[in-house]
Amino acid sequence: MKTRHMLTIQILLFMATFLFGCNSQLEMLEKPDEKPDVATLKNTALSSENLDYNTFGFYYNWYGNAEFDNGYFHWGHDILPGPGQTSSTGYIPGTNGDIAANFYPQLGTYSSKDPAVIRQHMEMFVRSRVGVVALSWWNETGTSEPEKISLLLNIANEYKLKVCFHIEPYGGRNAATMKESITHLINTYGNHPAFYRLKGKPVFFIYDSYLTPAAEWATLLSPTGSRTIRNTAYDSHVIGLWLENMSSQPSVILTANFDGFYTYFAAEGFTFGSTSSNWASIQAWAKQNNKIFIPSVGPGYIDTRVRPWNDTTTRNRNNGQYYDNMYRKAIETGTEYISITSFNEWHEGSQIEPASSFSSPAFTYLDYGNLAPDYYLDRTAYWVNEFVKNKQQAKAELYVNGRNGGYIDFGYSPDYSNFGENGKQAFTVELWLKLKYTENFGSVVSCFNEDSQTHTRKGWVINNFSNSRLRMTVGQENWGLLEPGFDFSTTGQWVHFAAVVDENGINGEHINGKPVVVKVYQNGVLKDQSTSFDGGNYLPNYLQTPMIAFGQPAGIGGMTSDWRLSGYIKDFHIWKGAKSEETIRKIMNKNIDVSGFEPDLVCGWRFNSTPNNNQEIKDLTGRYSARLVGDYQWISLQ
């Protein structure tokens, strides 16, 4: 672990040294590069009224072309030296279709000074519902940067967009020069109507904040610091970069007195901070310490045109699923803010800006596959909508009073109980359960049915038996049952239950010569198991009865008067295949975050927030819906 951690930090430091602020060796040309055919972007749902000002899009205005800039700034770029190298290994000119990126922009090699391009970009922001342009800023006050910033602010204002600053590691950046920078930016742009404020204060993201020691940051950000901005006209929300694990990064944030932090990197797993499975614990810490957490999501990552040595950091877009998974995980943390890496960082292939299929003698560029060039704009709008909707939904626990006729109806699907070829079926059911009462016999979740006419028992049911046992009952074709379970009389506490079934034998294990075909777990610990016997094969419940929680269907169209149970349920999943004990623990501990895109996930419901419609609660896969019946209650956790 230490080797991997140190290597990541070394790469980060190395990348910081050769960041794209370097504009040497620019190709000077007499005429602009030829552009590919550009389709007109469709103006889908373009309404500034739908903007979310808690969503930030990292935006880079460093691009140039011959028409506006007398050179192909950033489209032309050095190939950056890797670890152990001291100088560039080549140069990409940015002309004749040879640009410093793995994707090719639909707008061609545009200039960040071109008002028409900026207007198109702002329309894309509006279309994606991203309300805040987080502008990369290099403190290049002696260049055309102020002109570009003013132009961007003016056009952004036309679309009711806001602009904040993403402070890059410019030469000489430290706490003292940062005070000068914050003062300059607020004095120069702070009165512009497009200048972003959060709860009355400006917001500044500090990229690579680790380059300055925490104690030095404290001189700027602590109320008693020698150069403090606190309680002055320049007081701001200063957002540092979270890199490391929970044992080291929190002390840095607290010592520096950052108002919050973000994760920036679009490459899942590149740092602890950019590993989305860590975000829940990071968010919990942020709440406890009154800090702002802004997770950063991205559609993918690839920078091998400019960093050919960095292919291990490539993250495939996977036809949009990579973005979906990362965005969903950010929303699930309950964060108030999300940042997108990036709108147009073309060097690193993290852009949501439209890309075109394009090939030149120098390079054949990637595109978005079967997805439209502008797919990520609309997909971002979808996720912003989900983000806003999620914040409006109160976090809650679902209580179902089965004793008084309440239950959850998941509808009928053969997929709930049929897992393949007869005699070779394998599946896993796992959930969190909190009982209010124990019962002589009560159903937690049931896909089970007894058929006395055919003398068969079909399907499965997790049940509470004799007030003192929690078990998995598996039906068999010859009226047989497998019923492993464990002593259980716990009420008022959440317990994780998992049942694993594999008719071929779980992990090849045998007891007395018979394969182990069912295992049950409590809180990730194996509690009981059953071997096969002469009851025959497992039978799916082929009757078209719904799957029910806290009750039991009585044939088609009714409910039994018994098998009732009262309690809470959450994070309920059915999986194809037999999950290992290790995997069950990872799911239980959320080291594996179930997204709905897993190929072996049959269905899954979280039941952790009040839904818009209690009669149509969509599962994670989007294929199934549950409805609440009778006596139930959402109990707020706010």
C-alpha positions, 0 to 999 in steps of 0.5 A: 500500500505504501508503495502505491501511495508514494507512487501516486504522490510522486506522479501528482508532484511530477504532473504538477511540475509539468502542468499545462500552463507551460505555453512554450514552443507554440506553433505560429501559423498563418491560417487556422487549422482545418475543422471537421464538419460540425453538426449544429448542436441541438438546443435541447431543453435550454432553460436557465431556470433549471440551472443548479448552482450547487453543481460546478463544471471545471472549465479551461479557457487556455485554448487558442488558434491562429485566427484569434491567438496567432498560435494553437495554444494547448492544441499544440503541446509538449509530450510531457516527460515521465518519472525519471525523465527530465525533458520533453520527448516530443511535440504535438503541433496542434495543426493538421488534425494533430492535437494534444488530446485523445478525443477531437472536439466537435467545435474543432481547434477553437479559441477561448477568446472567440465569443461565438465559442464561449456562447456555445459553451455557455449554452452547453452548460445551461443544457447540462443544468450545471450552474457554476463555471469553475474557471481555471486561473493561472494568475497571468495578469500580464497576458490576455487572461483578464480580457478572456475572464471579462468576456466569459463573465459577460456571456455567462451572465447572459445565460444566468450562469455563475463563475468561480475560480479554480486556482492553479499552482502558478509560479510562486503560489503560497499563502502570501501570494494567495491572499494577493490573488483572492484580493485581486479577483474579488476587487476586479470581478467581485461586483460582476453579476455573474461572480459566484457567491455561496451563502454570501461568500466567494468560492475558490478551489485550490488545485494541488493545495498540498504543495503548500504546508497546512500550517502556512495555509493557516496563516491565511485561513485561520481567524488568528492567522498573520495574514488572515482573510477571515472576518474581512471583505475577502473572507471566502469559502476556500476549498482544498484538494483531498488526496489521502486516507482518513488517517492523514488527510483530516488533520491537514484540512483542520490545520489549514482551516480549509472551509471544505475540500474536493477530489478533482480527479476523474480517474476512479481510484487514482487517489483515496479521495477520487475513490468513490467507495470512500466518499461516504466516510469522507462525507460523514467526517465533513458533516462532523467537522462542519466542512463542505465536501464537493466530490468530483465526478468524471466520464472517464480519463485518458491522457496518453497523447501528452503522457504516454507513460501514464496508461495505467491511469486510463479509465474507459468510459464504458459507454457512459456507465463509468460516469453514471456509476461515479455520479450516482455514488456522489449523490448517495453520499448526501453531499450538498455540492458536486463538481464535474471533471471536466467540461473541457480538459481535452488533454486528459480526456475527461471532457463532457463537451461534445467530441466528434469522430475524426482521423488524421494522418497523425492520429485516429481519435477516440469518440463516444462510441454508440453515444451521440457526440453531445450525449454527456451534456444531456446525461449530465442534465439527467444526473443534475436533476437526480441530484436536486431531486435527491436533496429534496427527498428526506432521508428516512427509514421505512417501517412496515406494520405487518401485524396491521396489514402492511406489506411491500409488494414487489410485483411478479417476475420469474427473475426473482426466483428462477436462476437458470437450469433446473438442478444447477441454480445459484443465487444470493439474497441479502438485506438489512433488517430491523424487527419491531417484534419477533413472531411465531412465524413471519415472512421477511421477504417471500417468493415462496408457495406450497402446492398441495395438489402437485405436492411441491414447494416452490421458491424461497422465503426469509422468515422469523420462526418460533420467535427465536430463529431467523432462517432461509427456507428453500423449496424443493420439488419433492415437498422437501425444504432446506431451512438453515438459520440461527438463533435470533430474537433481536429487535430494534437493531439493524442486522444484515442477513444473507443467504447463498444457494448453489445446487452445484455445491458452494465452493466445492464444500461437502459435509458427510459426502454431500455438497453444501448448497445453502449458507446463511450469514448474520452480519457477514459471519457464517451461522448455518448451512445445509447440504443437499438431500432427497427432497429433489431440486430447487423449484422456482415459484412459477405461479404469478404471485408477487414477491412480498416483504412482511407478508405472504401471498396466498395464491394469486390475488390475495394475502394470507392472514398469518406470516405477518411481520413488522419491521424495517428493511433496506439495501435489499438485493437479489443476485444471480450466482453464489456470492462469497463470504468476502463479497457479502462483507464488502457489500454489507460494509459498502466497500462495494457500492451497488449501483444497479449496473452490475450484470449479476444483479437481479433487483435491488431497493435501497429504501433509504429516502422518501420516494416521490410515489409510494406506489411506484418505487423503482429498483436500482436496475430500473426494471422493477417497481415496488408498492407499499400497501396498508400500514407503513410509515417513512420515519425521517432521519433528518 
